[in-house]
Amino acid sequence: MRAVRNTEDGVRVVDVDEPSGPGVTVEVTSSSICGTDLGLVGAGLTGFTIGHEFAGLVDGVPHAVDPSISCGSCDQCRNGHTQRCVGPHTNLGIFVDGGLCERIIVPQSNMVPLPEGLSLEDACLVEPAGVAWHGARRAGIVPGERVVVVGGGSIGLLVVAAVRRLGHDVALVARHPHQIEAGERLGAQRPSGSFDVVLEATGTQSGLETSAELARPGGRVVLLGVFAAAAPVPGALTLVKELSWIGAMAYGSQRGVRDLDEAAALLAAAPDVRDTIMTHRFSLEESPEAFRVAASRSEGSIKVGLYL
């Protein structure tokens, strides 16, 4: 079976054993490359199949996949907060085999049925869209509040789409011209003034500083960015403005409805979102080039997909 792994020679398509064990077999159709994947490759980590954003067929039926395998029995899992699992848990594609391959075995409970209007080719976006949807809901935005997203990568742009779907206006701060253009296609405004809610999607110290500067006194900042190392919040502005900082990790369930199901519905209803986010498409055999493009902002990439 073909799979994508980081090797001593870089990202390569290699032959691996067929998967085995309990669960359902997913015939993978589409996968996409996340910043986390680029980080794992950049750190030189080897020995497992990359990929946690993927979709495929189970007995001929199309599904996206929730790659987070939680214990299901701790108090957080029982209350629908699987992203806060305190028992044994893992994430496919992060130190264990993931979905950039032909087939993978996944627990039945981790399958996400696709709504009408969402193709398998675009269903690999369900996982990152779930991250964005969860963050937008964690923000607790009320009508009339001013909202801005800091960061124009795929998560930041998907947060723009999620906030718009929730019925609110939103501004976007992004570094690259193609990200700003993509945000405007999704309905984002140019930033001006201060904001009640800031959604930070860069995972950088400069992103934290920009967020604190944009927040109004008494405002709140929602953290969606993944920080590889300690990144202290700007203490002076936090104190003077009495800012609230809110964490938003991955996705879970709210009132019995999974964030990933809500994300799939968002993507099904908004082809402009899918077309804007997925900027490059490659075959599985072209994985080395796909990873190169995904890591290069000069290529104008937002989300890079791989297809079998």
FIPA-570937 format. One record per atom (N, C-alpha, C): residue in three letters; x, y, z. Coordinates in pm, whole numbers, padded with zeros to 5 digits, always signed. Last residue first. Layout:
residues N
AlaXYZ;...
end
This chain:
residues 308
Leu-00618+01059-00447;Leu-00588+00925-00493;Leu-00681+00890-00609;Tyr-00476+01379-00384;Tyr-00589+01298-00428;Tyr-00543+01164-00481;Leu-00422+01655-00171;Leu-00365+01537-00236;Leu-00477+01438-00264;Gly-00416+02017-00150;Gly-00481+01886-00141;Gly-00407+01780-00217;Val-00336+02293+00040;Val-00290+02206-00067;Val-00350+02067-00046;Lys-00449+02617+00104;Lys-00460+02476+00140;Lys-00423+02392+00018;Ile-00288+02835+00000;Ile-00363+02843+00126;Ile-00380+02701+00179;Ser-00015+02964-00193;Ser-00095+02852-00141;Ser-00169+02890-00014;Gly+00154+03127-00334;Gly+00015+03167-00321;Gly-00074+03058-00264;Glu+00417+03080-00335;Glu+00341+03006-00435;Glu+00193+03046-00431;Ser+00514+03208-00119;Ser+00534+03275-00246;Ser+00460+03205-00359;Arg+00484+03035+00090;Arg+00379+03134+00072;Arg+00394+03208-00061;Ser+00555+02708+00098;Ser+00603+02830+00032;Ser+00488+02928+00011;Ala+00457+02471+00187;Ala+00548+02542+00277;Ala+00592+02677+00222;Ala+00311+02377-00026;Ala+00240+02412+00097;Ala+00327+02493+00191;Val+00516+02315-00207;Val+00425+02427-00235;Val+00354+02471-00108;Arg+00630+02092-00076;Arg+00711+02210-00107;Arg+00623+02333-00129;Phe+00416+01917-00072;Phe+00468+01968+00055;Phe+00555+02091+00032;Ala+00394+01871-00349;Ala+00282+01928-00274;Ala+00329+01987-00142;Glu+00635+01746-00408;Glu+00610+01879-00463;Glu+00495+01947-00387;Pro+00593+01501-00265;Pro+00708+01588-00235;Pro+00687+01731-00286;Ser+00342+01402-00389;Ser+00350+01451-00251;Ser+00472+01537-00220;Glu+00267+01294-00627;Glu+00331+01425-00631;Glu+00349+01485-00493;Glu+00122+01070-00572;Glu+00261+01050-00616;Glu+00338+01182-00620;Leu-00129+01179-00521;Leu-00050+01126-00410;Leu+00097+01110-00449;Ser-00165+01485-00712;Ser-00185+01341-00690;Ser-00098+01296-00574;Phe-00283+01806-00597;Phe-00180+01717-00650;Phe-00226+01572-00635;Arg-00392+02140-00600;Arg-00431+02000-00593;Arg-00323+01916-00663;His-00443+02451-00432;His-00357+02364-00512;His-00400+02219-00491;Thr-00638+02585-00284;Thr-00571+02656-00393;Thr-00489+02566-00484;Met-00905+02583-00106;Met-00825+02480-00172;Met-00760+02540-00297;Ile-01040+02827-00040;Ile-00942+02767+00052;Ile-00850+02670-00020;Thr-01212+02883-00253;Thr-01116+02983-00207;Thr-01004+02920-00125;Asp-01373+02660-00282;Asp-01291+02703-00396;Asp-01184+02803-00355;Arg-01498+02654-00030;Arg-01413+02543-00074;Arg-01320+02587-00186;Val-01639+02897-00039;Val-01540+02872+00066;Val-01444+02763+00021;Asp-01811+02862-00251;Asp-01710+02967-00261;Asp-01601+02949-00155;Pro-01990+02668-00165;Pro-01885+02629-00259;Pro-01778+02735-00275;Ala-02152+02625+00101;Ala-02069+02738+00056;Ala-01958+02693-00038;Ala-02280+02408+00205;Ala-02363+02523+00169;Ala-02284+02635+00103;Ala-02075+02235+00269;Ala-02174+02193+00169;Ala-02254+02312+00117;Leu-01945+02376+00471;Leu-01877+02356+00343;Leu-01975+02315+00233;Leu-02143+02362+00675;Leu-02093+02491+00626;Leu-02031+02475+00488;Ala-02159+02085+00713;Ala-02275+02158+00662;Ala-02235+02294+00607;Ala-01907+02037+00819;Ala-01943+01974+00692;Ala-02062+02046+00629;Ala-01933+02178+01060;Ala-01836+02222+00960;Ala-01867+02163+00823;Glu-02122+02025+01190;Glu-02156+02164+01157;Glu-02060+02216+01049;Asp-01968+01795+01220;Asp-02091+01789+01140;Asp-02136+01929+01099;Leu-01769+01895+01386;Leu-01733+01849+01253;Leu-01854+01833+01164;Asp-01901+01949+01626;Asp-01849+02061+01548;Asp-01816+02018+01405;Arg-02192+01753+01685;Arg-02047+01763+01668;Arg-02009+01885+01585;Val-02437+01806+01922;Val-02406+01817+01780;Val-02255+01836+01765;Gly-02493+01817+02193;Gly-02510+01690+02124;Gly-02479+01692+01976;Arg-02422+02075+02266;Arg-02562+02034+02275;Arg-02588+01910+02190;Gln-02139+02029+02086;Gln-02214+02130+02157;Gln-02362+02094+02149;Ser-01826+01859+02080;Ser-01971+01861+02056;Ser-02033+01973+02138;Gly-01522+01954+01934;Gly-01592+01857+02017;Gly-01738+01855+01979;Tyr-01192+02047+01829;Tyr-01337+02045+01812;Tyr-01395+01938+01903;Ala-00907+02237+01883;Ala-00967+02137+01794;Ala-01119+02152+01788;Met-00941+02463+02135;Met-00861+02349+02092;Met-00944+02253+02007;Ala-00916+02772+02236;Ala-01005+02695+02148;Ala-00923+02584+02085;Gly-00905+02986+02522;Gly-00847+02881+02439;Gly-00953+02811+02356;Ile-00913+03329+02567;Ile-00994+03208+02563;Ile-00927+03106+02472;Trp-00855+03603+02770;Trp-00795+03515+02671;Trp-00863+03380+02680;Ser-00968+03932+02819;Ser-00990+03790+02848;Ser-00931+03708+02735;Leu-00816+04237+02936;Leu-00855+04145+02829;Leu-00878+04004+02883;Glu-00777+04491+03062;Glu-00851+04381+03125;Glu-00906+04285+03020;Lys-00610+04682+02964;Lys-00740+04668+02898;Lys-00831+04565+02966;Val-00395+04650+03140;Val-00456+04781+03124;Val-00595+04771+03062;Leu-00340+04370+03115;Leu-00376+04431+03243;Leu-00451+04563+03223;Thr-00286+04341+02842;Thr-00384+04255+02907;Thr-00433+04317+03038;Leu-00081+04524+02805;Leu-00211+04550+02743;Leu-00320+04464+02806;Ala+00120+04396+02963;Ala+00078+04534+02990;Ala-00060+04562+02932;Gly+00152+04129+02854;Gly+00103+04154+02990;Gly+00050+04293+03012;Pro+00079+03954+02585;Pro+00128+04088+02618;Pro+00070+04135+02751;Val+00149+03611+02668;Val+00056+03713+02623;Val+00111+03850+02663;Pro+00436+03422+02568;Pro+00361+03497+02670;Pro+00268+03599+02609;Ala+00475+03127+02452;Ala+00457+03258+02389;Ala+00373+03343+02485;Ala+00663+02832+02437;Ala+00597+02930+02522;Ala+00593+03066+02451;Ala+00615+02672+02115;Ala+00690+02701+02238;Ala+00613+02803+02319;Ala+00428+02639+01920;Ala+00528+02533+01938;Ala+00608+02551+02066;Phe+00091+02697+01928;Phe+00220+02754+01964;Phe+00318+02642+01996;Val-00164+02731+01703;Val-00087+02632+01778;Val+00053+02687+01802;Gly-00446+02952+01720;Gly-00313+02918+01672;Gly-00244+02817+01763;Leu-00671+03024+01854;Leu-00680+02904+01772;Leu-00543+02860+01723;Leu-00783+03206+02116;Leu-00658+03149+02063;Leu-00686+03019+01988;Val-00959+03501+02134;Val-00973+03356+02124;Val-00850+03301+02053;Val-00992+03768+02348;Val-00910+03713+02242;Val-00922+03561+02246;Arg-01213+04035+02432;Arg-01166+03897+02451;Arg-01094+03850+02326;Gly-01222+04358+02602;Gly-01246+04264+02494;Gly-01191+04126+02524;Gly-01165+04557+02779;Gly-01267+04461+02818;Gly-01297+04357+02712;Pro-01079+04776+02520;Pro-01078+04751+02664;Pro-01196+04661+02704;Arg-01050+04585+02210;Arg-01094+04702+02287;Arg-01077+04673+02435;Ala-00776+04452+02030;Ala-00888+04432+02123;Ala-00923+04561+02196;Leu-00545+04513+01891;Leu-00674+04533+01825;Leu-00793+04524+01919;Glu-00340+04446+02069;Glu-00353+04584+02023;Glu-00490+04612+01963;Ala-00376+04172+02095;Ala-00393+04258+02212;Ala-00411+04403+02172;Ser-00317+04095+01830;Ser-00449+04069+01888;Ser-00476+04159+02007;Thr-00048+04164+01806;Thr-00148+04230+01721;Thr-00287+04213+01779;Glu+00056+03982+01992;Glu+00071+04126+02013;Glu-00030+04205+01930;Leu-00006+03737+01876;Leu-00058+03771+02008;Leu-00054+03922+02032;Gly+00143+03759+01640;Gly-00002+03747+01633;Gly-00067+03781+01765;Ser+00401+03757+01738;Ser+00351+03880+01675;Ser+00200+03878+01662;Gln+00413+03493+01828;Gln+00420+03602+01925;Gln+00367+03732+01864;Thr+00173+03275+01661;Thr+00302+03344+01671;Thr+00295+03453+01777;Gly-00060+03156+01569;Gly+00029+03078+01654;Gly+00165+03141+01669;Thr-00265+03264+01412;Thr-00129+03256+01358;Thr-00039+03164+01439;Ala-00521+03336+01485;Ala-00503+03212+01412;Ala-00365+03202+01349;Glu-00736+03479+01715;Glu-00595+03470+01678;Glu-00568+03334+01613;Leu-00999+03685+01704;Leu-00970+03542+01691;Leu-00829+03528+01633;Val-01142+03920+01914;Val-01029+03895+01825;Val-01004+03744+01824;Val-01414+04125+01981;Val-01367+03987+01974;Val-01255+03977+01872;Asp-01440+04400+01969;Asp-01487+04330+02089;Asp-01427+04190+02097;Phe-01180+04616+01846;Phe-01277+04507+01829;Phe-01314+04444+01963;Ser-01102+04941+01697;Ser-01082+04830+01792;Ser-01199+04734+01784;Gly-01015+05052+01363;Gly-01060+05071+01500;Gly-01029+04951+01588;Ser-01038+04822+01097;Ser-01028+04962+01139;Ser-01082+04973+01281;Pro-00963+04585+00838;Pro-00973+04622+00980;Pro-00962+04773+01002;Arg-01182+04512+00567;Arg-01052+04563+00609;Arg-01064+04609+00755;Gln-01390+04215+00590;Gln-01368+04358+00571;Gln-01225+04394+00608;Ala-01478+03911+00422;Ala-01406+03983+00527;Ala-01387+04129+00489;Gly-01599+03752+00228;Gly-01681+03853+00295;Gly-01611+03928+00405;Leu-01443+03590+00080;Leu-01528+03525+00180;Leu-01612+03624+00261;Arg-01297+03767-00066;Arg-01389+03679-00138;Arg-01487+03612-00043;Glu-01140+03867+00140;Glu-01243+03954+00083;Glu-01343+03872+00001;Gly-00968+03648+00179;Gly-01059+03691+00284;Gly-01171+03778+00231;Ala-00827+03652-00065;Ala-00913+03537-00033;Ala-01013+03575+00077;Glu-00688+03894-00034;Glu-00784+03878-00145;Glu-00880+03763-00116;Ile-00529+03825+00183;Ile-00624+03936+00195;Ile-00731+03924+00088;Gln-00377+03624+00065;Gln-00462+03592+00179;Gln-00568+03700+00199;His-00236+03759-00131;His-00332+03657-00174;His-00423+03613-00060;Pro-00075+03935+00029;Pro-00183+03987-00056;Pro-00284+03880-00099;His-00014+03834+00370;His+00014+03824+00228;His-00104+03872+00143;Arg-00108+03873+00634;Arg+00025+03921+00595;Arg+00041+03931+00443;Ala-00419+03999+00764;Ala-00338+03895+00702;Ala-00210+03956+00647;Val-00705+04047+00941;Val-00566+04095+00933;Val-00483+03980+00879;Leu-01044+04106+00870;Leu-00931+04013+00863;Leu-00800+04090+00858;Ala-01374+04129+01020;Ala-01257+04186+00951;Ala-01145+04084+00955;Val-01717+04049+00991;Val-01584+04015+01042;Val-01479+04083+00957;Asp-02062+04021+01094;Asp-01957+04081+01012;Asp-01821+04049+01074;His-02246+03718+01151;His-02178+03837+01198;His-02083+03891+01091;Gly-02366+03466+01116;Gly-02445+03586+01096;Gly-02380+03716+01137;Leu-02237+03230+01104;Leu-02309+03257+01228;Leu-02383+03390+01224;Arg-02108+03264+00863;Arg-02221+03172+00867;Arg-02303+03190+00995;Arg-01905+03440+00948;Arg-02006+03487+00854;Arg-02129+03395+00856;Val-01759+03264+01109;Val-01822+03383+01170;Val-01930+03438+01079;Ala-01675+03082+00909;Ala-01760+03038+01020;Ala-01832+03156+01085;Ala-01514+03240+00741;Ala-01633+03176+00687;Ala-01729+03133+00798;Val-01312+03309+00927;Val-01392+03414+00861;Val-01523+03354+00809;Val-01216+03052+00972;Val-01282+03123+01082;Val-01366+03238+01026;Leu-01099+03006+00726;Leu-01215+02926+00762;Leu-01288+02985+00882;Leu-00889+03187+00751;Leu-00991+03210+00649;Leu-01117+03127+00676;Gly-00745+03068+00965;Gly-00797+03203+00976;Gly-00908+03231+00876;Ile-00683+02816+00847;Ile-00767+02824+00966;Ile-00827+02964+00980;Ser-00520+02890+00624;Ser-00647+02819+00604;Ser-00738+02827+00726;Gly-00406+03229+00704;Gly-00388+03092+00658;Gly-00522+03022+00646;Gly-00418+03488+00803;Gly-00484+03458+00677;Gly-00451+03322+00619;Gly-00469+03649+01106;Gly-00408+03534+01041;Gly-00486+03493+00918;Val-00714+03742+01312;Val-00573+03771+01288;Val-00509+03644+01232;Val-01037+03865+01268;Val-00953+03746+01266;Val-00810+03790+01234;Val-01272+04053+01458;Val-01161+04049+01364;Val-01085+03918+01379;Val-01583+04210+01525;Val-01503+04087+01526;Val-01392+04099+01422;Arg-01804+04380+01732;Arg-01707+04393+01625;Arg-01605+04279+01638;Glu-02146+04299+01803;Glu-02004+04302+01841;Glu-01916+04311+01717;Gly-02398+04266+01696;Gly-02350+04401+01718;Gly-02206+04410+01760;Pro-02482+03962+01858;Pro-02509+04061+01753;Pro-02461+04201+01792;Val-02199+03798+02009;Val-02339+03841+02014;Val-02360+03949+01907;Ile-01986+03518+02023;Ile-02016+03648+01961;Ile-02166+03677+01971;Gly-01830+03315+02148;Gly-01955+03363+02206;Gly-01998+03498+02152;Ala-01599+03182+02083;Ala-01592+03327+02097;Ala-01719+03385+02158;Arg-01667+02922+02037;Arg-01606+02954+02167;Arg-01601+03104+02191;Arg-01746+02943+01770;Arg-01848+02922+01873;Arg-01794+02955+02012;Ala-01497+02977+01648;Ala-01599+03081+01633;Ala-01709+03067+01738;Gly-01375+02733+01720;Gly-01321+02860+01768;Gly-01423+02972+01760;His-01536+02551+01580;His-01527+02543+01726;His-01476+02674+01784;Trp-01481+02630+01317;Trp-01617+02640+01371;Trp-01615+02639+01523;Ala-01206+02569+01295;Ala-01253+02707+01282;Ala-01391+02725+01342;Val-01210+02292+01326;Val-01129+02373+01416;Val-01180+02517+01416;Gly-01370+02228+01106;Gly-01419+02200+01241;Gly-01342+02278+01346;Ala-01204+02292+00896;Ala-01324+02374+00915;Ala-01386+02349+01052;Pro-01014+02087+00922;Pro-00976+02224+00955;Pro-01097+02317+00973;Glu-01208+01867+00854;Glu-01131+01873+00980;Glu-01085+02016+01011;Val-01311+01925+00598;Val-01401+01920+00714;Val-01322+01934+00844;Leu-01145+01908+00383;Leu-01151+02037+00451;Leu-01238+02034+00576;Cys-01188+01668+00265;Cys-01070+01676+00353;Cys-01065+01810+00426;Ala-01397+01712+00091;Ala-01431+01673+00228;Ala-01310+01668+00320;Asp-01352+01760-00173;Asp-01342+01875-00083;Asp-01359+01837+00064;Glu-01387+01510-00284;Glu-01267+01585-00318;Glu-01245+01702-00224;Leu-01639+01434-00207;Leu-01525+01372-00138;Leu-01397+01449-00166;Ser-01854+01725-00189;Ser-01791+01614-00258;Ser-01677+01557-00175;Leu-02153+01828-00068;Leu-02010+01827-00033;Leu-01946+01704-00094;Gly-02415+01791-00137;Gly-02350+01913-00184;Gly-02203+01921-00151;Glu-02538+01639+00154;Glu-02553+01660+00011;Glu-02488+01793-00028;Pro-02284+01569+00403;Pro-02415+01617+00360;Pro-02419+01633+00209;Leu-02111+01276+00497;Leu-02110+01400+00420;Leu-02251+01442+00382;Pro-02043+01156+00828;Pro-02116+01146+00700;Pro-02118+01280+00629;Val-01754+01087+00978;Val-01842+01203+00963;Val-01914+01191+00829;Met-01627+00856+01215;Met-01668+00885+01079;Met-01769+00999+01076;Asn-01570+00774+01466;Asn-01494+00887+01415;Asn-01529+00922+01270;Ser-01703+00542+01524;Ser-01755+00666+01585;Ser-01683+00790+01534;Gln-01544+00345+01407;Gln-01670+00384+01343;Gln-01722+00517+01396;Pro-01193+00411+01401;Pro-01314+00375+01476;Pro-01441+00425+01406;Val-01017+00314+01103;Val-01059+00421+01193;Val-01179+00372+01274;Ile-00754+00222+00893;Ile-00863+00174+00979;Ile-00889+00277+01088;Ile-00687+00320+00557;Ile-00659+00333+00700;Ile-00779+00280+00777;Arg-00532+00337+00235;Arg-00632+00283+00326;Arg-00588+00303+00471;Glu-00342+00501+00106;Glu-00455+00445+00031;Glu-00567+00396+00122;Cys-00254+00811+00271;Cys-00228+00674+00229;Cys-00349+00624+00152;Leu-00263+01008+00490;Leu-00202+01028+00358;Leu-00155+00893+00307;Gly-00366+00966+00752;Gly-00449+00941+00636;Gly-00391+00972+00500;Gly-00134+00816+00988;Gly-00247+00899+00952;Gly-00302+00866+00814;Asp+00026+00647+01256;Asp-00010+00651+01114;Asp-00139+00729+01090;Val+00153+00876+01505;Val+00098+00747+01465;Val+00049+00760+01322;Phe+00251+01133+01515;Phe+00330+01029+01581;Phe+00275+00889+01559;Ile-00024+01213+01376;Ile+00070+01283+01465;Ile+00135+01178+01555;Gly-00203+01060+01239;Gly-00112+01144+01162;Gly-00013+01222+01245;Leu-00458+01071+01478;Leu-00405+01008+01359;Leu-00318+01107+01281;Asn-00395+01113+01809;Asn-00442+01185+01691;Asn-00377+01123+01569;Thr-00517+00977+02123;Thr-00415+00996+02019;Thr-00478+01073+01905;His-00544+00899+02474;His-00595+00950+02347;His-00480+00970+02250;Pro-00644+00814+02796;Pro-00558+00779+02683;Pro-00620+00828+02552;Gly-00801+01109+02939;Gly-00764+00968+02940;Gly-00670+00939+02824;Val-00886+01360+02906;Val-00778+01344+03002;Val-00737+01197+03018;Cys-00995+01557+02635;Cys-00982+01422+02692;Cys-00862+01414+02785;Arg-01080+01781+02509;Arg-01018+01799+02640;Arg-00992+01664+02709;Gln-01212+01703+02287;Gln-01085+01774+02265;Gln-01010+01797+02396;Thr-01451+01610+02380;Thr-01348+01511+02350;Thr-01212+01577+02327;His-01681+01701+02535;His-01559+01779+02514;His-01441+01685+02487;Gly-01905+01558+02601;Gly-01892+01603+02463;Gly-01767+01682+02433;Asn-01907+01448+02848;Asn-01981+01574+02831;Asn-01963+01634+02692;Arg-01740+01233+02822;Arg-01881+01206+02846;Arg-01967+01331+02827;Cys-01492+01365+02798;Cys-01549+01294+02684;Cys-01699+01272+02702;Gln-01465+01460+03065;Gln-01468+01553+02952;Gln-01530+01487+02829;Asp-01460+01228+03220;Asp-01571+01321+03237;Asp-01580+01419+03121;Cys-01372+00942+03009;Cys-01344+01043+03112;Cys-01459+01144+03118;Ser-01441+00783+02791;Ser-01495+00748+02923;Ser-01466+00850+03032;Gly-01318+00835+02548;Gly-01463+00814+02550;Gly-01523+00792+02686;Cys-01057+00882+02470;Cys-01084+00763+02550;Cys-01233+00731+02557;Ser-01027+00974+02117;Ser-01028+01001+02261;Ser-01069+00876+02337;Ile-00876+01046+01836;Ile-00929+00927+01901;Ile-00916+00945+02052;Ser-00915+01255+01575;Ser-00887+01256+01720;Ser-00954+01137+01786;Pro-00992+01271+01313;Pro-00868+01200+01342;Pro-00835+01191+01491;Asp-01286+01214+01160;Asp-01237+01280+01280;Asp-01110+01207+01322;Val-01327+01224+00811;Val-01278+01150+00928;Val-01239+01247+01039;Ala-01604+01208+00580;Ala-01484+01270+00632;Ala-01446+01196+00759;His-01737+00964+00350;His-01725+01021+00484;His-01600+01107+00493;Pro-01948+00785+00123;Pro-01848+00891+00149;Pro-01855+00946+00291;Val-01962+00434+00091;Val-02033+00553+00138;Val-01931+00661+00174;Gly-01825+00200+00033;Gly-01882+00275-00077;Gly-01953+00403-00040;Asp-01726+00122+00281;Asp-01826+00039+00214;Asp-01900+00116+00106;Val-01629+00438+00299;Val-01644+00323+00388;Val-01759+00239+00332;Leu-01407+00659+00137;Leu-01524+00572+00129;Leu-01516+00461+00234;Gly-01283+00973+00269;Gly-01283+00858+00180;Gly-01411+00780+00188;Ala-01052+01224+00387;Ala-01186+01173+00366;Ala-01179+01056+00270;Phe-00847+01421+00615;Phe-00870+01330+00504;Phe-01014+01279+00502;Glu-00602+01537+00795;Glu-00716+01597+00726;Glu-00746+01509+00604;His-00376+01422+00889;His-00494+01411+00975;His-00616+01481+00916;Gly-00063+01295+00800;Gly-00196+01332+00754;Gly-00308+01313+00854;Ile+00198+01045+00749;Ile+00150+01181+00779;Ile+00002+01192+00745;Thr+00300+00749+00902;Thr+00233+00809+00787;Thr+00171+00942+00827;Phe+00619+00729+01068;Phe+00474+00717+01066;Phe+00419+00788+00942;Gly+00894+00775+01062;Gly+00846+00648+01115;Gly+00695+00632+01118;Thr+01020+01098+01177;Thr+00999+00992+01080;Thr+00931+00873+01146;Leu+01087+01444+01202;Leu+01026+01325+01261;Leu+00991+01224+01152;Gly+01201+01690+01141;Gly+01274+01569+01105;Gly+01214+01441+01161;Ala+01070+01923+01169;Ala+01140+01875+01287;Ala+01216+01745+01261;Gly+00943+01940+00924;Gly+01053+02031+00953;Gly+01135+01989+01073;Val+00740+01751+00964;Val+00844+01727+00864;Val+00967+01814+00892;Leu+00595+01882+01162;Leu+00650+01749+01188;Leu+00762+01716+01091;Gly+00523+02117+01023;Gly+00605+02124+01142;Gly+00670+01991+01176;Leu+00359+02017+00824;Leu+00484+02084+00785;Leu+00579+02094+00904;Asp+00152+01926+00987;Asp+00228+01832+00905;Asp+00362+01891+00865;Thr+00061+02172+01085;Thr+00118+02074+01178;Thr+00201+01970+01103;Gly-00048+02286+00860;Gly+00075+02343+00913;Gly+00142+02250+01014;Cys-00161+02016+00646;Cys-00180+02112+00755;Cys-00045+02169+00797;Ile-00286+01909+00341;Ile-00166+01930+00421;Ile-00190+02042+00520;Ser-00544+01664+00284;Ser-00483+01796+00268;Ser-00373+01814+00371;Ser-00689+01407+00080;Ser-00621+01451+00201;Ser-00572+01592+00177;Ser-00926+01177-00057;Ser-00864+01310-00054;Ser-00802+01336+00082;Thr-00972+00901-00031;Thr-00989+00967-00160;Thr-00918+01102-00165;Val-00915+00592+00125;Val-00890+00737+00125;Val-00899+00792-00017;Glu-01125+00382+00248;Glu-01053+00394+00123;Glu-01034+00544+00098;Val-01123+00277+00574;Val-01150+00393+00490;Val-01062+00384+00366;Thr-01261+00023+00760;Thr-01157+00056+00663;Thr-01203+00172+00575;Val-01333+00049+01109;Val-01379+00038+00971;Val-01265+00082+00878;Gly-01215-00158+01384;Gly-01262-00035+01323;Gly-01311-00059+01182;Pro-00913-00333+01489;Pro-01057-00303+01496;Pro-01091-00170+01432;Gly-00658-00435+01243;Gly-00708-00399+01374;Gly-00856-00367+01371;Ser-00436-00304+00988;Ser-00513-00412+01051;Ser-00560-00364+01187;Pro-00319-00185+00667;Pro-00360-00166+00807;Pro-00439-00286+00859;Glu-00044-00325+00482;Glu-00186-00295+00491;Glu-00225-00277+00637;Asp+00283-00174+00503;Asp+00190-00286+00521;Asp+00045-00237+00521;Val+00400+00049+00242;Val+00385+00008+00382;Val+00288-00110+00388;Asp+00608+00227+00024;Asp+00522+00109+00041;Asp+00521+00069+00188;Val+00597+00588-00004;Val+00665+00461+00024;Val+00561+00350+00031;Val+00670+00903-00114;Val+00566+00800-00119;Val+00637+00665-00105;Arg+00837+01139+00103;Arg+00835+01044-00006;Arg+00710+00956+00002;Val+01013+01415+00223;Val+00881+01355+00206;Val+00882+01264+00084;Gly+01362+01325+00286;Gly+01250+01416+00274;Gly+01119+01342+00258;Asp+01540+01123+00327;Asp+01551+01194+00199;Asp+01438+01293+00179;Glu+01461+01011+00559;Glu+01591+01079+00561;Glu+01614+01159+00433;Thr+01108+01094+00541;Thr+01222+01001+00544;Thr+01351+01080+00554;Asn+00765+01107+00603;Asn+00890+01180+00604;Asn+01004+01080+00621;Arg+00530+00946+00385;Arg+00605+00956+00510;Arg+00724+01049+00493;Val+00239+00829+00249;Val+00331+00942+00248;Val+00396+00951+00385;Ala+00186+00509+00089;Ala+00165+00604+00199;Ala+00271+00713+00190;Arg+00047+00226-00077;Arg+00122+00351-00082;Arg+00085+00442+00036;Met+00084-00119+00000;Met+00000+00000+00000;Met+00088+00125+00000;
end
